[in-house]
Amino acid sequence: MARDEAMAQACAADGIPRLRLYSWQPWALSLGYNQDLAQVNVGEVERRGYGLVRRPTGGRAVFHAEEITYAVAMVGKGRGVQESYAAINQALLRGFGLLGATGIEFNRSQPDFREHYASDESASCFSASALSELMWQGRKLAGSAQRRYSGVLLQHGSILLGDAHLEIVDMLGTDTTDERRQRMRELLRRRTATLAEVFHGTAPSFPSIAEALREGFMEVL
């Protein structure tokens, strides 16, 4: 993710927007810029052989497994946070449409994140959906977080391909009972959707998704 931060710095220097799409090997847990490390069971992350990184952007923890991470760097001057979120999500939506996806919609409401962050379940990025984030059948398909660098914005997002993200509940907290983890897993399952579901069982290939999203960003932005 240091490469994404460098991408934002390059955008600040030349004003040229940039889009990057990638996946992770090994899988990794990323924390938001200001997220408390105490929310993570570091020993469990290491035991499973996963990476642990801190994003330069905000938001909550994301388990980068069976997903595509996107990073967008663009001049943010003149665009508010909600306006830029909506524009980027419109580009993502267009890309999914080029793939043939149907039924993906914008979230039309904004939760009270201060109240949500006070709850135990808030450690995962996918535990709540912000305004304009992409939903399928009322469930969150892609989560995003943004940071501003003196006129330039960097936005990260995670697009779910399969169900491996549910494993995140086993790596959050150190004193959670098995019963409570199971409840958290079922809650997360009810709140999230994957491209495998959108495409009736099998998500498109990484190259196909990447090319469609590139085209979507070119058309919209």
Z-matrix of the N, CA and C atoms (Angstrom, degrees):
N
C 1 1.463
C 2 1.524 1 112.51
N 3 1.320 2 116.37 1 -14.11
C 4 1.466 3 119.35 2 172.54
C 5 1.528 4 109.88 3 -61.26
N 6 1.334 5 116.00 4 -30.63
C 7 1.464 6 119.75 5 177.88
C 8 1.529 7 110.78 6 -65.77
N 9 1.323 8 116.91 7 -35.29
C 10 1.464 9 120.18 8 178.04
C 11 1.528 10 110.59 9 -67.53
N 12 1.318 11 116.52 10 -39.84
C 13 1.464 12 120.13 11 178.08
C 14 1.527 13 110.05 12 -64.60
N 15 1.341 14 116.69 13 -40.15
C 16 1.460 15 120.34 14 176.18
C 17 1.529 16 110.77 15 -63.87
N 18 1.329 17 116.57 16 -34.38
C 19 1.456 18 121.73 17 177.46
C 20 1.531 19 110.59 18 -62.70
N 21 1.332 20 116.95 19 -40.44
C 22 1.461 21 121.13 20 177.78
C 23 1.527 22 110.77 21 -66.41
N 24 1.323 23 116.58 22 -39.10
C 25 1.464 24 120.14 23 178.28
C 26 1.524 25 110.92 24 -65.35
N 27 1.341 26 117.06 25 -37.62
C 28 1.463 27 120.77 26 177.12
C 29 1.524 28 110.58 27 -65.60
N 30 1.328 29 117.02 28 -39.24
C 31 1.454 30 121.46 29 177.85
C 32 1.527 31 110.61 30 -63.49
N 33 1.329 32 116.53 31 -38.26
C 34 1.463 33 120.54 32 177.89
C 35 1.523 34 111.06 33 -63.41
N 36 1.341 35 116.01 34 -31.28
C 37 1.465 36 120.61 35 -177.53
C 38 1.519 37 112.60 36 -79.77
N 39 1.345 38 117.23 37 -38.03
C 40 1.466 39 118.51 38 -173.52
C 41 1.526 40 114.68 39 -119.61
N 42 1.338 41 117.88 40 -6.21
C 43 1.455 42 121.12 41 177.47
C 44 1.515 43 115.25 42 75.14
N 45 1.343 44 117.56 43 4.71
C 46 1.461 45 120.91 44 -177.71
C 47 1.524 46 109.38 45 -88.87
N 48 1.343 47 118.57 46 124.43
C 49 1.471 48 120.61 47 179.03
C 50 1.524 49 111.05 48 -70.52
N 51 1.313 50 116.52 49 153.02
C 52 1.457 51 121.90 50 -177.93
C 53 1.525 52 110.18 51 -138.75
N 54 1.335 53 114.95 52 145.67
C 55 1.460 54 122.71 53 176.65
C 56 1.519 55 108.33 54 -128.25
N 57 1.311 56 116.84 55 132.90
C 58 1.458 57 121.88 56 177.65
C 59 1.523 58 108.78 57 -131.28
N 60 1.337 59 116.97 58 137.18
C 61 1.464 60 122.84 59 178.83
C 62 1.510 61 108.17 60 -129.10
N 63 1.340 62 116.68 61 133.96
C 64 1.460 63 119.45 62 -177.64
C 65 1.522 64 111.01 63 -157.53
N 66 1.325 65 114.83 64 164.61
C 67 1.466 66 121.85 65 172.30
C 68 1.522 67 107.91 66 -123.66
N 69 1.329 68 116.94 67 179.71
C 70 1.470 69 121.48 68 -166.83
C 71 1.529 70 112.18 69 -121.52
N 72 1.330 71 115.32 70 136.62
C 73 1.456 72 121.82 71 171.99
C 74 1.528 73 108.35 72 -146.03
N 75 1.340 74 118.92 73 114.01
C 76 1.465 75 126.07 74 -2.92
C 77 1.529 76 111.44 75 -71.22
N 78 1.322 77 115.76 76 168.95
C 79 1.451 78 119.69 77 174.25
C 80 1.530 79 109.50 78 -57.81
N 81 1.331 80 116.66 79 156.72
C 82 1.463 81 119.57 80 -174.60
C 83 1.519 82 111.22 81 -149.37
N 84 1.329 83 114.47 82 155.19
C 85 1.458 84 122.40 83 173.40
C 86 1.524 85 106.82 84 -104.07
N 87 1.333 86 116.70 85 126.16
C 88 1.465 87 119.71 86 175.83
C 89 1.522 88 109.34 87 -112.26
N 90 1.326 89 114.61 88 141.71
C 91 1.462 90 121.68 89 178.03
C 92 1.512 91 109.30 90 -106.48
N 93 1.339 92 116.64 91 149.35
C 94 1.450 93 120.87 92 174.40
C 95 1.515 94 111.50 93 -65.69
N 96 1.302 95 115.79 94 160.52
C 97 1.466 96 123.23 95 -173.95
C 98 1.530 97 112.82 96 -51.76
N 99 1.336 98 116.82 97 -40.43
C 100 1.465 99 120.83 98 -176.77
C 101 1.526 100 113.24 99 -108.93
N 102 1.324 101 118.14 100 10.88
C 103 1.459 102 120.05 101 -175.91
C 104 1.525 103 111.46 102 -74.74
N 105 1.322 104 115.41 103 142.11
C 106 1.460 105 122.09 104 -178.42
C 107 1.524 106 110.33 105 -75.23
N 108 1.332 107 116.86 106 124.86
C 109 1.461 108 121.55 107 179.34
C 110 1.527 109 111.13 108 -61.96
N 111 1.337 110 117.31 109 -22.31
C 112 1.464 111 120.76 110 -179.69
C 113 1.528 112 111.94 111 -64.44
N 114 1.335 113 117.83 112 -15.14
C 115 1.461 114 120.82 113 178.19
C 116 1.526 115 111.98 114 -77.36
N 117 1.332 116 117.03 115 -5.85
C 118 1.462 117 121.80 116 -174.87
C 119 1.525 118 110.65 117 -113.69
N 120 1.320 119 116.36 118 139.03
C 121 1.461 120 122.57 119 171.50
C 122 1.535 121 106.58 120 -87.26
N 123 1.324 122 115.54 121 88.00
C 124 1.464 123 121.16 122 -174.10
C 125 1.521 124 111.11 123 -60.32
N 126 1.330 125 116.74 124 -39.25
C 127 1.457 126 120.27 125 179.51
C 128 1.518 127 112.73 126 -60.75
N 129 1.337 128 116.68 127 -38.16
C 130 1.461 129 120.47 128 179.78
C 131 1.533 130 110.65 129 -70.17
N 132 1.321 131 116.80 130 -38.55
C 133 1.466 132 120.31 131 176.70
C 134 1.525 133 109.83 132 -59.85
N 135 1.330 134 116.54 133 -45.69
C 136 1.466 135 120.94 134 -179.26
C 137 1.519 136 111.33 135 -67.59
N 138 1.332 137 116.59 136 -38.91
C 139 1.467 138 120.45 137 -178.98
C 140 1.520 139 110.78 138 -61.14
N 141 1.326 140 116.80 139 -34.95
C 142 1.465 141 120.93 140 -179.27
C 143 1.530 142 112.79 141 -83.00
N 144 1.322 143 116.63 142 -4.26
C 145 1.459 144 120.28 143 177.65
C 146 1.518 145 114.44 144 79.08
N 147 1.341 146 117.52 145 22.49
C 148 1.456 147 121.14 146 -178.65
C 149 1.521 148 110.52 147 -96.45
N 150 1.326 149 115.81 148 160.19
C 151 1.447 150 121.02 149 175.02
C 152 1.521 151 110.81 150 -83.11
N 153 1.326 152 116.09 151 163.86
C 154 1.463 153 122.44 152 176.66
C 155 1.525 154 107.36 153 -139.43
N 156 1.319 155 116.47 154 118.31
C 157 1.461 156 121.11 155 -176.77
C 158 1.523 157 109.62 156 -134.46
N 159 1.332 158 115.33 157 162.83
C 160 1.462 159 120.96 158 174.17
C 161 1.520 160 108.26 159 -113.93
N 162 1.326 161 115.39 160 126.98
C 163 1.460 162 119.93 161 179.64
C 164 1.527 163 111.07 162 -75.00
N 165 1.327 164 117.74 163 150.77
C 166 1.459 165 119.63 164 170.68
C 167 1.525 166 112.23 165 -74.13
N 168 1.347 167 116.99 166 -13.60
C 169 1.461 168 121.63 167 177.93
C 170 1.532 169 110.02 168 -96.28
N 171 1.324 170 115.91 169 172.72
C 172 1.460 171 120.77 170 -175.56
C 173 1.517 172 112.95 171 -86.27
N 174 1.336 173 114.91 172 -151.21
C 175 1.450 174 120.20 173 179.27
C 176 1.518 175 113.05 174 86.49
N 177 1.321 176 115.38 175 -168.69
C 178 1.456 177 123.10 176 -176.63
C 179 1.528 178 110.29 177 -111.12
N 180 1.332 179 115.98 178 -175.99
C 181 1.464 180 122.07 179 -172.81
C 182 1.528 181 111.95 180 -64.41
N 183 1.334 182 114.71 181 142.47
C 184 1.460 183 122.84 182 175.29
C 185 1.521 184 108.14 183 -129.93
N 186 1.326 185 116.47 184 132.34
C 187 1.465 186 120.62 185 174.47
C 188 1.523 187 107.01 186 -96.92
N 189 1.311 188 115.65 187 112.25
C 190 1.464 189 121.91 188 -175.40
C 191 1.524 190 109.36 189 -86.00
N 192 1.324 191 115.06 190 84.72
C 193 1.464 192 122.98 191 -177.95
C 194 1.518 193 107.51 192 -148.28
N 195 1.337 194 116.95 193 130.17
C 196 1.460 195 120.58 194 -175.47
C 197 1.526 196 109.77 195 50.12
N 198 1.294 197 116.00 196 53.01
C 199 1.460 198 122.03 197 178.46
C 200 1.518 199 108.93 198 -153.47
N 201 1.321 200 116.33 199 169.38
C 202 1.453 201 123.56 200 170.92
C 203 1.517 202 107.52 201 -117.39
N 204 1.314 203 116.59 202 129.59
C 205 1.459 204 121.83 203 174.75
C 206 1.530 205 107.85 204 -94.27
N 207 1.327 206 116.11 205 134.32
C 208 1.460 207 118.82 206 172.15
C 209 1.523 208 109.33 207 -117.13
N 210 1.320 209 115.97 208 151.30
C 211 1.460 210 122.51 209 174.67
C 212 1.520 211 107.67 210 -134.53
N 213 1.324 212 116.39 211 130.54
C 214 1.454 213 122.44 212 178.95
C 215 1.524 214 108.43 213 -123.64
N 216 1.324 215 116.18 214 128.40
C 217 1.462 216 121.59 215 172.39
C 218 1.522 217 107.23 216 -118.08
N 219 1.324 218 117.21 217 126.70
C 220 1.462 219 120.74 218 -178.63
C 221 1.524 220 109.54 219 -155.51
N 222 1.307 221 115.83 220 157.96
C 223 1.460 222 120.35 221 176.96
C 224 1.519 223 108.38 222 -64.57
N 225 1.330 224 115.83 223 125.96
C 226 1.453 225 119.90 224 -176.37
C 227 1.506 226 114.31 225 -101.51
N 228 1.318 227 117.40 226 -5.59
C 229 1.465 228 120.90 227 -178.13
C 230 1.522 229 110.03 228 -60.09
N 231 1.320 230 115.41 229 130.24
C 232 1.452 231 120.48 230 -179.86
C 233 1.508 232 114.06 231 88.69
N 234 1.331 233 117.46 232 -7.99
C 235 1.463 234 121.81 233 178.23
C 236 1.525 235 108.68 234 -115.61
N 237 1.315 236 117.21 235 122.38
C 238 1.452 237 120.31 236 173.37
C 239 1.513 238 110.71 237 -72.86
N 240 1.329 239 116.45 238 171.66
C 241 1.453 240 121.04 239 -178.17
C 242 1.527 241 110.99 240 -59.35
N 243 1.337 242 116.80 241 -49.40
C 244 1.467 243 119.58 242 -177.79
C 245 1.523 244 111.33 243 -65.72
N 246 1.325 245 117.29 244 -37.95
C 247 1.466 246 120.27 245 179.81
C 248 1.530 247 110.85 246 -64.83
N 249 1.324 248 116.82 247 -43.23
C 250 1.464 249 119.58 248 -179.54
C 251 1.523 250 111.47 249 -70.41
N 252 1.338 251 117.59 250 -38.44
C 253 1.466 252 120.55 251 174.62
C 254 1.529 253 109.94 252 -57.21
N 255 1.334 254 115.13 253 -47.00
C 256 1.462 255 119.64 254 -176.85
C 257 1.529 256 110.90 255 -63.89
N 258 1.334 257 117.41 256 -40.33
C 259 1.465 258 120.52 257 -179.04
C 260 1.526 259 111.18 258 -65.71
N 261 1.319 260 116.75 259 -44.42
C 262 1.458 261 120.48 260 -179.86
C 263 1.523 262 110.75 261 -65.91
N 264 1.328 263 116.63 262 -41.50
C 265 1.463 264 119.21 263 178.61
C 266 1.524 265 111.63 264 -68.57
N 267 1.335 266 117.53 265 -29.94
C 268 1.460 267 120.31 266 174.35
C 269 1.531 268 110.39 267 -65.11
N 270 1.337 269 116.72 268 -38.03
C 271 1.467 270 121.05 269 177.20
C 272 1.529 271 110.67 270 -66.10
N 273 1.342 272 116.30 271 -41.93
C 274 1.466 273 119.65 272 176.34
C 275 1.527 274 110.67 273 -61.69
N 276 1.325 275 115.94 274 -44.45
C 277 1.462 276 120.55 275 -178.93
C 278 1.525 277 110.76 276 -61.06
N 279 1.332 278 116.36 277 -41.56
C 280 1.461 279 119.84 278 178.09
C 281 1.528 280 110.34 279 -62.16
N 282 1.343 281 116.61 280 -41.91
C 283 1.455 282 120.02 281 178.08
C 284 1.516 283 112.25 282 -61.46
N 285 1.319 284 117.33 283 -43.03
C 286 1.467 285 120.57 284 177.75
C 287 1.530 286 110.46 285 -63.59
N 288 1.343 287 115.98 286 -36.62
C 289 1.452 288 119.45 287 177.59
C 290 1.523 289 111.89 288 -63.89
N 291 1.325 290 116.78 289 -37.97
C 292 1.466 291 120.65 290 177.66
C 293 1.525 292 111.29 291 -64.34
N 294 1.317 293 116.60 292 -27.24
C 295 1.466 294 120.89 293 176.16
C 296 1.526 295 112.44 294 -77.13
N 297 1.333 296 115.47 295 -15.85
C 298 1.454 297 120.08 296 -178.27
C 299 1.512 298 114.29 297 102.33
N 300 1.332 299 117.10 298 9.33
C 301 1.465 300 120.48 299 179.71
C 302 1.527 301 110.63 300 -70.86
N 303 1.321 302 116.28 301 144.17
C 304 1.462 303 122.09 302 175.86
C 305 1.527 304 109.32 303 -130.66
N 306 1.318 305 115.62 304 157.33
C 307 1.458 306 120.76 305 174.85
C 308 1.516 307 115.15 306 84.46
N 309 1.341 308 118.85 307 2.94
C 310 1.463 309 121.41 308 178.06
C 311 1.527 310 108.25 309 -85.10
N 312 1.328 311 117.35 310 131.55
C 313 1.457 312 122.19 311 -174.56
C 314 1.522 313 110.19 312 -135.97
N 315 1.331 314 115.79 313 166.63
C 316 1.458 315 121.56 314 175.62
C 317 1.527 316 109.73 315 -84.17
N 318 1.324 317 115.81 316 142.75
C 319 1.457 318 120.19 317 170.69
C 320 1.529 319 108.20 318 -70.98
N 321 1.317 320 116.60 319 131.99
C 322 1.465 321 120.80 320 -173.71
C 323 1.522 322 113.43 321 -101.77
N 324 1.309 323 118.35 322 3.26
C 325 1.466 324 120.16 323 -177.84
C 326 1.517 325 110.12 324 -129.71
N 327 1.327 326 115.43 325 159.34
C 328 1.460 327 121.80 326 179.24
C 329 1.527 328 108.78 327 -122.07
N 330 1.348 329 118.02 328 118.10
C 331 1.463 330 119.28 329 179.41
C 332 1.526 331 111.38 330 -72.35
N 333 1.305 332 116.30 331 165.22
C 334 1.461 333 121.55 332 172.59
C 335 1.533 334 107.37 333 -81.34
N 336 1.344 335 116.76 334 96.06
C 337 1.457 336 119.41 335 -173.24
C 338 1.525 337 112.82 336 -69.31
N 339 1.323 338 117.92 337 -28.14
C 340 1.466 339 118.42 338 176.87
C 341 1.521 340 111.12 339 -64.03
N 342 1.316 341 115.25 340 -40.99
C 343 1.471 342 119.19 341 176.65
C 344 1.527 343 110.71 342 -69.10
N 345 1.352 344 116.35 343 -41.38
C 346 1.464 345 120.46 344 -179.16
C 347 1.525 346 110.84 345 -64.18
N 348 1.340 347 117.96 346 -43.29
C 349 1.453 348 121.35 347 -177.71
C 350 1.526 349 112.67 348 -66.08
N 351 1.322 350 116.36 349 -17.73
C 352 1.465 351 119.80 350 177.20
C 353 1.515 352 112.05 351 -78.75
N 354 1.340 353 117.22 352 -10.80
C 355 1.462 354 120.56 353 -178.91
C 356 1.521 355 110.65 354 -92.43
N 357 1.314 356 117.11 355 157.27
C 358 1.460 357 122.07 356 -178.65
C 359 1.524 358 112.37 357 -65.72
N 360 1.329 359 117.11 358 -31.39
C 361 1.461 360 120.72 359 -174.65
C 362 1.525 361 112.82 360 -75.21
N 363 1.334 362 118.12 361 -6.33
C 364 1.461 363 121.09 362 -172.09
C 365 1.524 364 113.87 363 -78.12
N 366 1.330 365 119.18 364 -5.32
C 367 1.457 366 120.83 365 -174.98
C 368 1.520 367 112.57 366 -63.46
N 369 1.329 368 118.19 367 -24.99
C 370 1.459 369 122.41 368 179.75
C 371 1.521 370 110.65 369 -94.45
N 372 1.338 371 116.17 370 136.30
C 373 1.462 372 121.75 371 178.23
C 374 1.520 373 112.03 372 -57.77
N 375 1.331 374 117.70 373 -34.05
C 376 1.456 375 121.49 374 -174.12
C 377 1.525 376 113.25 375 -87.50
N 378 1.331 377 117.07 376 11.13
C 379 1.463 378 119.26 377 179.78
C 380 1.527 379 112.20 378 -80.59
N 381 1.345 380 117.59 379 -13.15
C 382 1.466 381 121.40 380 178.02
C 383 1.520 382 108.53 381 -149.77
N 384 1.335 383 116.02 382 157.54
C 385 1.463 384 121.47 383 -177.38
C 386 1.519 385 109.93 384 -118.15
N 387 1.346 386 116.00 385 128.12
C 388 1.458 387 121.23 386 179.24
C 389 1.529 388 110.34 387 -86.00
N 390 1.319 389 114.92 388 166.55
C 391 1.452 390 121.71 389 177.12
C 392 1.524 391 110.29 390 -56.55
N 393 1.338 392 117.10 391 134.09
C 394 1.467 393 126.12 392 176.87
C 395 1.522 394 114.45 393 77.57
N 396 1.342 395 118.95 394 -4.60
C 397 1.459 396 118.46 395 176.34
C 398 1.532 397 109.43 396 -68.00
N 399 1.338 398 115.40 397 156.13
C 400 1.457 399 120.62 398 -172.87
C 401 1.522 400 111.76 399 -84.71
N 402 1.321 401 115.13 400 133.12
C 403 1.450 402 123.04 401 -176.64
C 404 1.523 403 109.39 402 -126.63
N 405 1.323 404 115.43 403 153.63
C 406 1.467 405 121.41 404 172.67
C 407 1.524 406 107.11 405 -135.67
N 408 1.311 407 115.29 406 120.64
C 409 1.461 408 121.64 407 -176.15
C 410 1.533 409 111.46 408 53.71
N 411 1.348 410 115.35 409 39.46
C 412 1.454 411 121.36 410 177.01
C 413 1.512 412 115.46 411 78.44
N 414 1.328 413 116.65 412 8.43
C 415 1.471 414 120.74 413 -178.99
C 416 1.521 415 110.33 414 -119.40
N 417 1.321 416 116.36 415 149.22
C 418 1.461 417 122.51 416 -173.36
C 419 1.525 418 111.15 417 -74.99
N 420 1.336 419 115.62 418 127.80
C 421 1.456 420 122.49 419 -179.00
C 422 1.522 421 112.23 420 -102.54
N 423 1.325 422 117.08 421 -33.37
C 424 1.464 423 121.53 422 -177.71
C 425 1.524 424 108.97 423 -142.07
N 426 1.319 425 116.45 424 129.93
C 427 1.458 426 121.84 425 177.75
C 428 1.516 427 110.17 426 -106.74
N 429 1.334 428 117.13 427 147.77
C 430 1.460 429 120.93 428 -175.06
C 431 1.518 430 111.67 429 -138.53
N 432 1.335 431 115.03 430 155.98
C 433 1.468 432 122.08 431 175.56
C 434 1.516 433 107.93 432 -147.41
N 435 1.311 434 116.34 433 146.31
C 436 1.461 435 121.11 434 -172.07
C 437 1.527 436 111.32 435 -131.96
N 438 1.338 437 114.93 436 152.15
C 439 1.462 438 121.13 437 173.32
C 440 1.525 439 108.33 438 -143.72
N 441 1.321 440 115.76 439 144.90
C 442 1.462 441 121.67 440 -179.53
C 443 1.528 442 110.43 441 -104.92
N 444 1.335 443 114.89 442 138.04
C 445 1.460 444 122.23 443 176.96
C 446 1.529 445 107.87 444 -124.56
N 447 1.307 446 117.54 445 88.37
C 448 1.472 447 122.46 446 175.10
C 449 1.528 448 113.16 447 37.23
N 450 1.307 449 115.12 448 63.55
C 451 1.454 450 120.05 449 176.19
C 452 1.505 451 115.25 450 99.70
N 453 1.333 452 117.51 451 -13.16
C 454 1.462 453 121.79 452 178.62
C 455 1.524 454 108.75 453 -117.57
N 456 1.330 455 116.78 454 140.18
C 457 1.459 456 119.56 455 175.90
C 458 1.520 457 109.60 456 -110.37
N 459 1.311 458 114.73 457 144.09
C 460 1.463 459 122.60 458 172.00
C 461 1.519 460 106.42 459 -118.41
N 462 1.325 461 116.26 460 124.12
C 463 1.458 462 119.93 461 177.32
C 464 1.520 463 109.83 462 -122.23
N 465 1.328 464 114.84 463 129.19
C 466 1.461 465 122.23 464 172.81
C 467 1.518 466 109.19 465 -104.11
N 468 1.310 467 115.52 466 150.52
C 469 1.452 468 119.84 467 174.16
C 470 1.510 469 110.88 468 -150.77
N 471 1.320 470 115.86 469 155.42
C 472 1.455 471 123.00 470 178.61
C 473 1.519 472 108.52 471 -122.82
N 474 1.338 473 116.22 472 122.70
C 475 1.457 474 122.92 473 -179.98
C 476 1.520 475 107.99 474 -106.04
N 477 1.306 476 117.32 475 117.22
C 478 1.455 477 121.42 476 -174.36
C 479 1.527 478 111.52 477 -77.33
N 480 1.335 479 115.15 478 128.93
C 481 1.469 480 120.74 479 175.95
C 482 1.524 481 111.29 480 -100.29
N 483 1.339 482 117.08 481 -41.64
C 484 1.458 483 122.26 482 -178.68
C 485 1.518 484 111.07 483 -138.89
N 486 1.339 485 116.01 484 -166.65
C 487 1.470 486 121.65 485 -171.50
C 488 1.525 487 115.06 486 -89.96
N 489 1.323 488 119.24 487 2.07
C 490 1.465 489 120.41 488 -175.23
C 491 1.521 490 112.84 489 -60.91
N 492 1.345 491 117.99 490 -22.28
C 493 1.468 492 120.25 491 179.56
C 494 1.518 493 112.73 492 -60.98
N 495 1.343 494 117.46 493 -21.91
C 496 1.464 495 120.89 494 -179.21
C 497 1.519 496 112.26 495 -64.53
N 498 1.326 497 116.43 496 -20.07
C 499 1.469 498 121.16 497 179.55
C 500 1.528 499 112.17 498 -65.32
N 501 1.337 500 116.47 499 -14.60
C 502 1.461 501 120.04 500 -177.26
C 503 1.526 502 112.12 501 -58.05
N 504 1.334 503 117.78 502 -31.03
C 505 1.466 504 120.02 503 -176.49
C 506 1.525 505 111.41 504 -64.01
N 507 1.335 506 117.90 505 -22.87
C 508 1.468 507 120.76 506 178.99
C 509 1.516 508 112.14 507 -79.91
N 510 1.331 509 117.23 508 -8.66
C 511 1.472 510 120.68 509 -176.52
C 512 1.518 511 112.77 510 -115.27
N 513 1.323 512 116.72 511 6.42
C 514 1.455 513 121.07 512 179.36
C 515 1.521 514 109.87 513 -109.09
N 516 1.324 515 115.98 514 127.29
C 517 1.460 516 120.50 515 179.90
C 518 1.514 517 112.54 516 78.83
N 519 1.315 518 115.96 517 158.15
C 520 1.464 519 120.87 518 -177.69
C 521 1.521 520 113.07 519 -118.59
N 522 1.317 521 117.86 520 -9.36
C 523 1.468 522 120.20 521 -175.78
C 524 1.525 523 112.21 522 -126.24
N 525 1.354 524 116.10 523 27.06
C 526 1.456 525 120.83 524 -178.22
C 527 1.528 526 110.26 525 -88.80
N 528 1.312 527 117.19 526 134.83
C 529 1.462 528 120.80 527 179.75
C 530 1.531 529 110.82 528 -75.06
N 531 1.331 530 115.67 529 159.15
C 532 1.460 531 120.75 530 178.57
C 533 1.528 532 110.93 531 -60.58
N 534 1.324 533 116.29 532 -37.80
C 535 1.459 534 120.41 533 -179.66
C 536 1.527 535 110.68 534 -64.34
N 537 1.320 536 115.63 535 -42.62
C 538 1.470 537 118.82 536 -179.91
C 539 1.520 538 110.90 537 -69.08
N 540 1.327 539 118.22 538 -36.81
C 541 1.466 540 121.07 539 176.99
C 542 1.524 541 110.59 540 -61.56
N 543 1.319 542 115.91 541 -39.65
C 544 1.458 543 119.42 542 179.03
C 545 1.526 544 110.87 543 -64.46
N 546 1.323 545 116.91 544 -39.21
C 547 1.471 546 120.19 545 176.88
C 548 1.523 547 110.64 546 -64.34
N 549 1.336 548 116.51 547 -42.37
C 550 1.465 549 121.13 548 179.06
C 551 1.525 550 110.64 549 -63.78
N 552 1.337 551 116.82 550 -39.27
C 553 1.463 552 120.84 551 179.98
C 554 1.535 553 110.63 552 -64.58
N 555 1.319 554 116.79 553 -43.15
C 556 1.461 555 120.27 554 179.87
C 557 1.529 556 110.74 555 -67.35
N 558 1.330 557 116.78 556 -37.21
C 559 1.458 558 120.65 557 177.69
C 560 1.527 559 109.96 558 -64.06
N 561 1.334 560 116.48 559 -44.16
C 562 1.456 561 120.67 560 179.08
C 563 1.522 562 111.03 561 -64.97
N 564 1.322 563 116.37 562 -38.67
C 565 1.464 564 120.36 563 178.48
C 566 1.541 565 110.55 564 -61.67
N 567 1.330 566 116.68 565 -40.06
C 568 1.471 567 120.31 566 -178.97
C 569 1.522 568 111.99 567 -71.50
N 570 1.322 569 117.55 568 -21.58
C 571 1.462 570 121.18 569 -175.82
C 572 1.527 571 113.71 570 -98.26
N 573 1.323 572 118.08 571 -5.20
C 574 1.455 573 120.32 572 -175.34
C 575 1.524 574 111.69 573 -123.39
N 576 1.327 575 114.29 574 152.79
C 577 1.463 576 122.29 575 175.62
C 578 1.518 577 108.31 576 -129.85
N 579 1.317 578 117.37 577 156.75
C 580 1.458 579 122.12 578 -178.34
C 581 1.532 580 110.04 579 -126.35
N 582 1.330 581 115.75 580 157.92
C 583 1.459 582 119.42 581 177.32
C 584 1.530 583 111.24 582 -64.64
N 585 1.321 584 117.19 583 -27.45
C 586 1.463 585 119.29 584 175.15
C 587 1.528 586 110.18 585 -59.80
N 588 1.332 587 117.42 586 -40.68
C 589 1.466 588 120.65 587 177.36
C 590 1.522 589 111.27 588 -68.71
N 591 1.331 590 115.61 589 -43.65
C 592 1.464 591 119.92 590 -179.75
C 593 1.529 592 110.62 591 -57.50
N 594 1.348 593 116.11 592 -38.25
C 595 1.469 594 120.97 593 -177.30
C 596 1.528 595 111.89 594 -101.44
N 597 1.348 596 115.56 595 28.50
C 598 1.472 597 122.05 596 168.77
C 599 1.537 598 113.08 597 61.17
N 600 1.343 599 115.82 598 40.14
C 601 1.457 600 118.94 599 170.43
C 602 1.509 601 116.75 600 121.86
N 603 1.329 602 118.28 601 -28.33
C 604 1.460 603 121.04 602 -177.94
C 605 1.522 604 109.80 603 -137.57
N 606 1.329 605 116.41 604 121.44
C 607 1.456 606 120.12 605 178.36
C 608 1.524 607 110.02 606 -72.81
N 609 1.328 608 118.45 607 149.26
C 610 1.465 609 120.55 608 174.83
C 611 1.532 610 110.59 609 -59.84
N 612 1.325 611 116.78 610 164.75
C 613 1.464 612 121.48 611 -179.70
C 614 1.519 613 110.66 612 -69.55
N 615 1.333 614 115.73 613 158.24
C 616 1.470 615 120.37 614 178.35
C 617 1.526 616 111.15 615 -55.73
N 618 1.353 617 120.21 616 -49.58
C 619 1.471 618 119.25 617 -179.64
C 620 1.530 619 112.95 618 -58.95
N 621 1.327 620 117.31 619 -38.37
C 622 1.460 621 120.36 620 179.34
C 623 1.520 622 111.39 621 -64.92
N 624 1.333 623 116.21 622 -44.27
C 625 1.464 624 120.32 623 178.96
C 626 1.520 625 110.32 624 -64.48
N 627 1.331 626 117.00 625 -45.47
C 628 1.464 627 121.29 626 -177.78
C 629 1.523 628 111.17 627 -60.76
N 630 1.315 629 117.14 628 -44.12
C 631 1.464 630 120.29 629 -179.15
C 632 1.522 631 111.03 630 -66.15
N 633 1.338 632 117.15 631 -41.65
C 634 1.461 633 120.19 632 179.46
C 635 1.527 634 111.26 633 -65.17
N 636 1.329 635 117.35 634 -40.42
C 637 1.459 636 119.82 635 179.13
C 638 1.528 637 110.72 636 -67.84
N 639 1.338 638 116.99 637 -38.68
C 640 1.465 639 119.87 638 176.16
C 641 1.532 640 110.07 639 -58.29
N 642 1.318 641 116.84 640 -45.54
C 643 1.458 642 120.88 641 178.71
C 644 1.533 643 110.74 642 -63.38
N 645 1.344 644 116.22 643 -40.64
C 646 1.459 645 119.65 644 179.54
C 647 1.515 646 112.20 645 -61.92
N 648 1.338 647 116.92 646 -42.12
C 649 1.464 648 120.04 647 178.57
C 650 1.526 649 110.93 648 -67.17
N 651 1.331 650 117.54 649 -38.41
C 652 1.459 651 120.15 650 178.79
C 653 1.535 652 111.17 651 -62.15
N 654 1.331 653 116.27 652 -41.74
C 655 1.467 654 120.26 653 -178.00
C 656 1.521 655 112.21 654 -70.12
N 657 1.335 656 116.65 655 -45.16
C 658 1.459 657 120.74 656 -172.36
C 659 1.531 658 112.34 657 -81.79
N 660 1.348 659 116.01 658 -37.70
C 661 1.457 660 119.41 659 -174.62
C 662 1.535 661 113.21 660 -113.03
